Amino acid sequence: MKRLGDRIFRGIALVSTLTVVLIVLLMAILLFLESRPAMERFGFIQFIFRDVWNPVKDEFGGLYAVVGTLLSSLIAIVIATPISMGIAIFITELSPNALKGFFSSIVELLAAIPSIIYGMWGLFILAPILKSHVEPWIIQHFGFIPFFGGKPYGIGLFNAGIVLAIMIIPYISSIVREIFSLVPDIMKEAAYSLGATRWEVIRNVVIPHTRSGIMAGIVLGLGRALGETMAVTFVIGNAYRIPSSIYEPSITISSSLANEFTEATSALHLSSLFLLAFILFIITFIVMSAGRFVILRMQRNAS
């Protein structure tokens, strides 16, 4: 009877795993089949590098959306990673025990806020602040760097990157915090007994011991940023162009789908949107796979 129960449990676990794999495969197959007309017309690789999006003439290319997706996600990761690390370090190593639960709950609350609320906040609150104060200051002091020059817009890549960063902070910080809490106390106590300061323990013991976990959190946050839709649609400006500065309006794949999917009047237009979705699927798969490979390499080197 016990062996029968083990077999049933193993079968349920296997079916659950295969169900997830099947769902992913069905999504990929659907996107591929629906995007075939656009691939046959423009070519898959050629479509990615085509810098045109003109529904009136049925001329489409994914370069604008791909560049906007990658740039906004990169800005978000650059902003969110150090903040998330600081949050995790403070909660696990510096905060009083009585307040750790409170701070953890506040950070995790950010993940429960609907993305459309972030978009509205970014549009009506953050955009005027960026345009009037933050972006002019950055242009004045760092405008000699090409990508940081230009004019303040308020709505654009910079705004989208900040909003995305705020949205992915709870994901990265939660994972990093849990990883930090798993560091054996004996390792930290040994370092303290040798005269190490708290910062030296964090830098030389905690962080090196949890590098693969930190990378996992960053990859998860990047995957979340790549696919965000509503918040980015509100604040990125939705302009089909290659931005010459960090402040200019742009477009992402997700925001392009949200704006145009219900308004696609031609079969080629609809197929091009499916092809954009297929490209986003591939980008996300590549990013997650590369992150997993890096994590395995780090774990192998540490062992």
Legacy VTK file of the C-alpha trace (Angstrom):
# vtk DataFile Version 3.0
C-alpha trace
ASCII
DATASET POLYDATA
POINTS 303 float
0.000 0.000 0.000
2.855 2.326 0.806
4.502 1.639 -2.551
1.181 2.285 -4.326
0.923 5.652 -2.583
4.485 6.499 -3.632
3.676 5.632 -7.245
0.539 7.782 -7.200
2.419 10.692 -5.685
5.237 10.328 -8.244
2.691 10.177 -11.057
0.879 13.317 -9.886
4.181 15.196 -9.602
5.236 14.046 -13.088
1.893 15.031 -14.634
2.086 18.466 -12.984
5.570 19.045 -14.393
4.648 17.834 -17.864
1.545 20.046 -17.813
3.701 23.129 -17.373
6.011 21.995 -20.179
2.995 21.337 -22.420
1.538 24.785 -21.742
4.826 26.455 -22.681
5.108 24.382 -25.870
1.513 25.167 -26.863
2.162 28.880 -26.365
5.270 28.720 -28.541
3.447 26.731 -31.242
0.512 29.171 -31.282
2.788 32.205 -31.591
4.829 30.536 -34.331
1.820 29.500 -36.406
0.076 32.870 -36.124
3.275 34.762 -37.011
4.124 32.689 -40.118
2.569 35.144 -42.630
4.759 37.955 -41.301
7.841 35.710 -41.284
7.180 34.647 -44.865
6.724 38.262 -45.940
9.636 39.888 -44.098
11.808 37.035 -42.816
12.368 36.331 -39.118
15.847 37.846 -38.736
15.087 40.641 -41.192
11.942 41.529 -39.236
13.937 41.989 -36.025
16.234 44.537 -37.663
13.649 46.368 -39.793
13.235 49.946 -38.579
9.725 50.576 -39.885
6.221 50.278 -38.477
3.563 51.564 -40.856
0.147 49.858 -40.609
-1.223 51.999 -43.445
1.254 50.533 -45.951
1.463 47.106 -44.272
5.172 47.580 -43.635
6.345 46.243 -40.292
9.576 45.643 -38.417
10.473 44.852 -34.840
13.615 46.925 -34.294
11.913 49.815 -32.474
10.023 47.549 -30.080
12.964 45.198 -29.440
15.349 48.067 -28.672
12.824 49.754 -26.395
12.167 46.502 -24.530
15.846 45.796 -23.941
16.742 49.360 -22.967
13.872 49.848 -20.520
14.590 46.490 -18.864
18.312 47.274 -18.650
17.604 50.626 -16.985
15.259 48.898 -14.546
17.836 46.257 -13.579
20.585 48.848 -13.124
18.361 50.836 -10.756
16.665 47.946 -8.947
19.652 45.680 -8.237
21.593 47.901 -5.790
18.382 49.016 -4.066
17.221 45.419 -3.668
20.631 44.407 -2.328
20.483 47.250 0.190
17.002 46.229 1.309
18.031 42.592 1.735
21.188 43.514 3.659
19.320 45.866 5.962
16.506 43.425 6.773
18.748 40.398 7.358
21.824 41.989 8.947
21.027 45.454 10.303
17.347 45.752 11.189
16.160 45.067 14.755
14.425 41.690 15.002
11.150 43.324 16.028
11.015 45.327 12.775
12.187 42.704 10.265
8.684 41.388 9.669
7.300 44.903 9.240
9.894 45.932 6.660
9.542 42.634 4.797
5.765 43.070 4.578
6.084 46.622 3.260
8.494 45.558 0.520
6.351 42.583 -0.472
3.303 44.862 -0.602
4.848 46.506 -3.677
4.369 43.237 -5.572
0.634 43.235 -4.788
-0.048 46.670 -6.285
-1.685 46.345 -9.761
0.593 47.396 -12.592
-1.945 49.920 -13.885
-1.601 51.810 -10.588
2.136 52.050 -11.178
1.432 53.369 -14.645
-0.951 56.043 -13.408
1.493 57.081 -10.687
4.324 57.259 -13.206
2.226 59.342 -15.602
0.661 61.851 -13.218
3.208 62.073 -10.386
6.612 60.898 -11.556
6.598 62.376 -15.078
6.232 66.045 -13.992
8.946 65.607 -11.348
11.331 64.049 -13.853
10.674 66.707 -16.487
10.980 69.694 -14.137
13.705 68.627 -11.729
15.457 65.276 -12.207
16.139 65.147 -15.933
17.338 68.781 -16.217
19.774 68.126 -13.338
21.119 64.983 -15.008
21.455 66.787 -18.342
23.319 69.661 -16.678
25.827 67.435 -14.866
26.089 64.380 -17.142
24.941 65.722 -20.495
28.447 65.270 -21.930
27.695 61.536 -21.998
25.827 61.014 -25.307
22.939 58.912 -24.000
22.388 61.293 -21.051
22.130 64.440 -23.130
19.116 65.826 -24.961
15.890 67.367 -23.728
13.740 66.477 -20.726
10.484 64.799 -21.723
9.185 63.297 -18.496
7.560 60.532 -20.529
10.030 58.106 -22.036
12.609 55.413 -21.379
13.841 56.897 -18.102
10.368 57.047 -16.606
9.593 53.516 -17.798
12.875 52.241 -16.347
12.158 53.772 -12.938
8.610 52.396 -12.818
9.844 48.946 -13.853
12.597 49.111 -11.238
10.078 49.811 -8.493
7.933 46.930 -9.709
10.741 44.345 -9.716
12.379 45.419 -6.431
10.138 43.159 -4.290
10.959 40.127 -6.450
14.729 40.603 -6.344
14.918 41.712 -2.707
12.690 38.853 -1.480
14.858 36.202 -3.112
18.116 37.823 -2.006
16.775 38.266 1.533
15.843 34.599 1.794
19.234 33.575 0.429
21.034 35.828 2.923
19.071 34.310 5.796
20.340 30.830 4.817
23.995 31.723 5.372
25.156 29.597 8.365
25.559 31.675 11.522
28.780 29.835 12.311
30.445 31.341 9.239
29.527 34.882 10.270
30.453 34.241 13.907
33.846 32.916 12.823
34.491 36.108 10.878
33.411 38.271 13.817
35.705 36.309 16.127
38.631 37.181 13.854
37.865 40.871 14.260
35.886 41.507 11.086
33.443 44.393 11.081
29.798 43.966 10.096
30.470 45.376 6.623
33.458 43.060 6.163
31.305 40.073 7.120
28.646 41.106 4.602
31.189 41.774 1.850
33.523 38.815 2.417
31.208 36.127 3.824
27.525 36.728 3.082
27.702 38.011 -0.506
30.320 35.508 -1.803
28.390 32.647 -0.209
25.138 33.673 -1.924
26.293 34.849 -5.367
24.268 32.273 -7.271
21.125 33.180 -5.326
21.684 36.880 -6.016
22.031 36.117 -9.716
18.803 34.099 -9.619
16.951 37.063 -8.140
18.349 39.425 -10.770
17.358 37.069 -13.601
13.843 36.714 -12.198
13.532 40.493 -11.958
14.783 40.910 -15.523
12.253 38.376 -16.773
9.506 40.289 -14.971
10.644 43.588 -16.483
10.798 42.246 -20.049
7.143 41.285 -20.083
5.522 44.146 -18.164
2.741 45.775 -20.171
0.289 48.252 -18.659
2.636 50.279 -16.477
5.128 50.710 -19.320
2.368 51.591 -21.793
1.379 54.541 -19.603
4.829 56.095 -19.266
7.115 55.129 -22.158
5.508 57.438 -24.728
4.694 54.696 -27.288
6.748 56.207 -30.117
8.149 54.000 -32.870
11.663 55.413 -32.929
15.205 54.636 -31.843
15.829 56.918 -28.848
19.009 58.987 -28.944
18.809 59.770 -25.217
17.517 58.072 -22.115
14.674 60.588 -21.773
13.037 60.214 -25.204
9.788 58.308 -25.820
10.084 54.768 -27.111
8.025 51.590 -27.417
8.269 48.062 -26.050
6.951 44.826 -27.461
4.371 44.495 -24.707
3.107 48.068 -25.035
2.929 47.693 -28.812
0.747 44.610 -28.412
-1.470 46.345 -25.862
-1.948 49.413 -28.062
-2.545 47.777 -31.426
-3.801 44.222 -31.006
-7.495 45.148 -30.963
-7.006 47.675 -33.775
-5.157 45.462 -36.244
-7.257 45.686 -39.393
-5.186 43.556 -41.776
-4.039 39.957 -41.527
-0.391 40.998 -41.986
-0.677 43.584 -39.206
-2.095 40.984 -36.824
0.550 38.454 -37.849
3.300 41.025 -37.249
2.008 41.559 -33.723
2.082 37.804 -33.156
5.651 37.802 -34.449
6.554 40.512 -31.936
5.054 38.345 -29.204
7.045 35.351 -30.484
10.246 37.427 -30.385
9.484 38.466 -26.798
8.931 34.807 -25.918
12.332 33.923 -27.392
14.093 36.846 -25.680
12.655 35.844 -22.324
13.616 32.200 -22.880
17.179 33.178 -23.816
17.530 35.479 -20.808
16.227 32.877 -18.353
18.360 30.121 -19.895
21.486 32.278 -19.860
20.814 33.217 -16.245
20.387 29.570 -15.324
23.661 28.705 -17.077
25.516 31.458 -15.202
24.043 30.290 -11.893
25.166 26.701 -12.536
28.649 27.893 -13.452
28.875 29.956 -10.265
27.707 27.014 -8.173
30.225 24.698 -9.867
33.092 27.143 -9.316
32.109 27.603 -5.661
32.072 23.845 -4.963
LINES 1 304
303 0 1 2 3 4 5 6 7 8 9 10 11 12 13 14 15 16 17 18 19 20 21 22 23 24 25 26 27 28 29 30 31 32 33 34 35 36 37 38 39 40 41 42 43 44 45 46 47 48 49 50 51 52 53 54 55 56 57 58 59 60 61 62 63 64 65 66 67 68 69 70 71 72 73 74 75 76 77 78 79 80 81 82 83 84 85 86 87 88 89 90 91 92 93 94 95 96 97 98 99 100 101 102 103 104 105 106 107 108 109 110 111 112 113 114 115 116 117 118 119 120 121 122 123 124 125 126 127 128 129 130 131 132 133 134 135 136 137 138 139 140 141 142 143 144 145 146 147 148 149 150 151 152 153 154 155 156 157 158 159 160 161 162 163 164 165 166 167 168 169 170 171 172 173 174 175 176 177 178 179 180 181 182 183 184 185 186 187 188 189 190 191 192 193 194 195 196 197 198 199 200 201 202 203 204 205 206 207 208 209 210 211 212 213 214 215 216 217 218 219 220 221 222 223 224 225 226 227 228 229 230 231 232 233 234 235 236 237 238 239 240 241 242 243 244 245 246 247 248 249 250 251 252 253 254 255 256 257 258 259 260 261 262 263 264 265 266 267 268 269 270 271 272 273 274 275 276 277 278 279 280 281 282 283 284 285 286 287 288 289 290 291 292 293 294 295 296 297 298 299 300 301 302
